[in-house]
Amino acid sequence: MVKLLKYEMRKQQTSRMVIGTILLVCVLGFALGMLLGREKLAAVSLAVLMVATFFVVFYVGIESILVLNRDLKTKQSYMLWMVPKSIWEILGSKFLAAILQMLIVFVMYVAAGIICVLVTLQYTGHLSDLFKMIRQVGEFYIDGGISIPSVIWGFAEIFLGWTEVIMAGFVGVILSRTLLLNAKYSGFLAVVVFFAIIIAVEKIYDLICPAICFNIGASGFNPGFVLYYLIVGFILFGVSGWMAEKKLSV
């Protein structure tokens, strides 16, 4: 499993290098602009960073689906499915690689943000501004009823939703290479299945939410939400594994 995970991470190494290069160029441009008094350069660098963030988040979110699709279409990547490992280990390593990729990119952005803040402080020369900002943010959280646990829960909801998208994407891709392999519009049908799964999952949740949803504490933690999306994730993963194990021809 560890070897498979390392192999999957190497497949996404190029995208990490590209993202890291973009971040480095933007941060250097911002730093030079601030330290040399070139405000236009700093503003342009920051604007490029913000625009790039949208595309980076979108691409990293679906990259694992694109990698799986490539693994089932190209002959060299197709050899992965012939190694003496179970289908479940292969799919599991792909999913874990998707999680690690997101975490690595997140850390890269956090590091870039910290550098930009430190450069700004160096430029303004007022370290007290940072503490003032932190205090204001804390007061905003308290006055607005927002707490650290609620923020953590918000990120957890996003992660669970993203997990559903990845699992639905796995089902769609494997479906296009197995049951729909000889269909005239297999790719289009797989996309339709993908969106149909996403819509169905959300509709079912809306229907059963009154029965399973309840919040615990001020954070808004909803165990029913967690349980539902975990079950959905396991079902979608099971469907992907079953199709790959029973229907995938290698």
C-alpha positions in Angstrom: 0.0 0.0 0.0 2.8 2.4 0.9 4.6 1.7 -2.4 1.3 2.3 -4.3 0.8 5.5 -2.4 4.3 6.7 -3.3 3.7 5.8 -6.9 0.5 7.8 -7.0 2.1 10.8 -5.4 4.8 10.8 -8.1 2.1 11.0 -10.7 1.0 14.3 -9.2 4.5 15.6 -8.6 4.5 17.8 -11.8 1.4 19.7 -10.7 2.9 20.3 -7.3 6.0 21.7 -8.9 4.0 23.9 -11.2 1.9 25.2 -8.3 5.0 25.7 -6.2 6.7 27.7 -9.0 3.6 29.9 -9.5 3.5 30.6 -5.7 7.2 31.3 -5.6 7.1 33.8 -8.5 4.1 35.6 -7.1 5.5 35.8 -3.6 8.9 37.0 -4.9 7.2 39.6 -7.0 5.1 40.7 -4.1 8.1 40.9 -1.8 10.3 42.8 -4.2 7.4 45.2 -5.0 6.9 45.9 -1.3 10.5 46.2 -0.2 11.6 48.3 -3.3 8.5 50.5 -3.1 7.1 49.1 -6.4 3.5 49.0 -5.4 2.3 48.2 -8.9 4.5 45.1 -9.0 3.3 44.0 -5.6 -0.4 44.6 -6.6 0.0 42.6 -9.9 1.8 39.7 -8.1 -1.0 39.6 -5.5 -3.7 39.7 -8.2 -2.1 36.9 -10.2 -1.8 34.8 -7.0 -5.5 35.3 -6.2 -6.6 34.5 -9.8 -4.3 31.4 -9.9 -5.8 30.2 -6.6 -9.2 29.6 -8.2 -7.8 27.4 -11.0 -5.5 25.6 -8.6 -8.3 24.7 -6.2 -10.5 23.5 -9.1 -7.7 21.4 -10.7 -6.3 19.9 -7.5 -9.9 19.0 -6.5 -10.4 16.8 -9.7 -6.8 15.8 -10.4 -7.2 12.4 -8.9 -10.2 11.7 -11.2 -8.1 12.8 -14.2 -5.2 10.5 -13.1 -7.6 7.6 -12.7 -9.0 8.2 -16.2 -5.5 8.3 -17.7 -4.6 5.1 -15.9 -7.5 3.4 -17.6 -6.8 4.8 -21.1 -3.1 4.8 -21.7 -1.3 1.5 -22.1 1.7 2.3 -19.8 -0.6 3.5 -16.9 -2.9 0.5 -17.6 -0.1 -1.8 -16.3 -0.9 -0.6 -12.8 -4.0 -2.8 -12.7 -1.9 -5.9 -13.4 0.5 -5.6 -10.4 0.0 -8.2 -7.7 -2.1 -5.9 -5.5 -5.8 -5.9 -4.9 -8.1 -3.5 -6.7 -9.1 -2.1 -3.3 -5.5 -1.3 -2.4 -5.0 0.4 -5.8 -8.2 2.5 -5.4 -7.4 3.2 -1.8 -3.9 4.5 -2.6 -5.4 6.8 -5.3 -7.9 8.3 -2.8 -5.2 8.8 -0.1 -3.0 10.4 -2.7 -5.8 12.8 -3.5 -6.1 13.8 0.2 -2.3 14.2 0.6 -2.2 16.3 -2.6 -4.8 18.7 -1.2 -3.0 19.0 2.1 0.4 19.7 0.5 -1.1 22.4 -1.7 -2.9 23.9 1.4 0.4 24.0 3.3 2.1 25.6 0.4 -0.5 28.4 0.3 -0.3 28.9 4.1 3.5 29.3 3.8 3.0 31.8 1.0 0.5 33.7 3.0 2.8 33.9 6.0 5.7 35.2 3.9 3.4 37.9 2.4 2.3 39.0 5.9 5.9 39.1 7.2 7.0 41.1 4.1 4.2 43.5 4.6 5.1 44.0 8.3 8.7 44.6 7.3 7.6 47.2 4.8 5.3 49.0 7.2 7.6 48.5 10.2 4.7 48.1 12.6 4.6 44.8 14.3 1.9 46.1 16.5 -0.4 46.2 13.5 -0.3 42.4 13.3 -1.3 42.0 16.9 -4.0 44.5 16.4 -5.3 42.6 13.5 -5.2 39.3 15.4 -7.1 41.0 18.3 -9.7 42.3 15.9 -10.2 38.9 14.3 -10.6 37.4 17.8 -13.2 40.0 18.7 -15.0 39.4 15.4 -15.2 35.7 16.2 -16.6 36.4 19.7 -19.0 39.1 18.7 -20.2 37.3 15.6 -20.8 34.0 17.4 -18.0 32.3 15.4 -15.7 30.0 17.3 -12.6 28.0 16.3 -14.6 24.7 16.6 -17.2 26.0 14.2 -14.5 27.0 11.7 -13.0 23.5 12.0 -16.4 22.0 11.5 -16.8 24.2 8.4 -13.6 22.8 6.9 -14.7 19.3 7.8 -18.0 19.8 5.9 -16.0 21.0 2.9 -13.7 17.9 3.1 -16.6 15.5 3.3 -18.3 17.2 0.3 -15.1 17.0 -1.6 -14.8 13.3 -0.8 -18.2 12.7 -2.3 -17.1 14.4 -5.5 -14.0 12.3 -5.7 -15.8 9.0 -5.1 -18.5 9.9 -7.6 -15.8 10.7 -10.1 -14.2 7.3 -9.5 -17.5 5.7 -10.2 -18.1 7.7 -13.4 -14.6 7.0 -14.8 -14.6 3.3 -14.0 -18.1 3.0 -15.4 -16.9 4.5 -18.7 -14.1 1.9 -19.0 -16.2 -1.1 -18.0 -20.0 -1.3 -18.4 -20.1 1.6 -20.9 -16.9 0.7 -22.7 -18.7 -0.2 -25.9 -21.3 2.6 -25.7 -21.2 5.2 -28.4 -21.0 8.1 -26.0 -19.4 6.4 -23.0 -17.5 9.6 -21.9 -20.6 11.7 -22.0 -22.7 9.1 -20.2 -20.0 8.8 -17.5 -20.2 12.6 -16.9 -24.0 12.4 -16.7 -23.7 9.6 -14.2 -21.2 11.7 -12.2 -23.6 14.6 -11.9 -26.6 12.3 -11.3 -24.8 10.8 -8.3 -23.9 14.2 -6.9 -27.5 15.5 -7.3 -29.0 12.2 -5.9 -26.8 12.3 -2.8 -27.8 15.8 -2.0 -31.5 15.2 -2.6 -31.5 12.1 -0.4 -29.7 14.1 2.3 -32.3 16.9 2.1 -35.1 14.3 2.5 -33.7 12.4 5.4 -32.0 15.4 7.2 -35.0 16.1 9.4 -34.7 12.6 10.8 -30.9 12.4 11.3 -29.7 16.0 11.6 -29.0 17.6 15.0 -26.3 19.9 16.2 -24.1 19.3 19.2 -22.8 22.3 21.0 -22.1 25.8 19.7 -19.8 24.6 16.9 -22.8 23.2 15.0 -21.3 19.8 14.8 -23.8 17.5 13.1 -23.1 13.7 13.6 -25.9 12.9 11.2 -24.2 14.8 8.4 -20.9 13.0 9.1 -22.5 9.5 9.3 -24.5 10.1 6.1 -21.5 11.2 4.0 -19.3 8.5 5.4 -21.8 5.8 4.4 -22.2 7.4 1.0 -18.4 7.5 0.6 -18.1 3.8 1.5 -20.9 2.8 -0.9 -19.4 4.7 -3.8 -16.0 3.3 -3.1 -17.5 -0.2 -2.9 -19.2 0.3 -6.2 -16.0 1.5 -7.9 -14.1 -1.4 -6.4 -16.7 -4.0 -7.5 -16.8 -2.7 -11.1 -13.0 -2.6 -11.3 -12.7 -6.1 -9.8 -15.5 -7.8 -11.7 -15.8 -5.8 -15.0 -12.4 -4.3 -15.7 -10.6 -6.3 -18.4 -6.8 -6.3 -18.1 
